[in-house]
Amino acid sequence: MSDRIQVTVWNEFRHEKDSKAVKELYPNGIHAVIAESLAAGDDMAVWTATLDEPEHGLGEKVLDSTDVLIWWGQIAHDEVSDDVVLRVRKRVLSGMGLIVLHSGHFSKIFKSLMGTNCSLKWREAAEKERLWNIQPSHPITDGIGEYIELPNTEMYGERFDIPTPDELIFISWFEGGEVFRSGCTWQRGHGRVFYFRPGHETYPIFYNEQIMRVIANAVRWACPRVVLEDKCPQVKPIEELSPKKVSFGKAGRLQGNQ
Ligand code: ZN
């Protein structure tokens, strides 16, 4: 077994086939560009999986050997099978890290882990975005500096219908005036979840070195510390219990003579 972090980059891989503009930017898919960038370091082994593969490329075996899963979806969230979503969810709760990018806010897996609608405001007008790094001591922002500036992005605006994040890492400002919680973390079970906003498919976001640095940092941060499958066992006491005079059925009630 390698001691490198095992990363699976998942992509629905649809708009790269349907749209000429996206195809020109990401000819082999967004997943390929992300995977190539992450694999350039020496601490990650990176694999990819896509929607049209059997079990969306996320069979039991793949998930069991994945430390961190990166999720890209945009136009085909509904085509992801509920069985696969449940399998991914179970694995996150056991300890696998999950990084959800951009339009993945509406993916079944993200909504299921958040328990809210995950809706937001949006506008596609190639406007400027400045992502403010408000946690400069956090491992996810290592080497990022005070902010990241993207010249052309799709706008996402508040209110973003998510549960209050455990940690808010980035806040975005947009040229048109909106703001957005662009980098958020949550613990779910034993797993760490990071949502990262940038990434509209018609802009070269995943060729941006700072953006890819955040994603690589997030992979290292989300790597499991433990992997523990959920159980709900009946257990024997650790210490010896004193004998009780009451029947179990009445053990919780106040009685005159105990
Ligand atoms: Zn988008």
Boltz pocket constraint, residues with backbone or C-beta under 6 A from the ligand:
constraints:
  - pocket:
      binder: B
      contacts: [[A, 102], [A, 103], [A, 154], [A, 199], [A, 200], [A, 201]]
      max_distance: 6.0
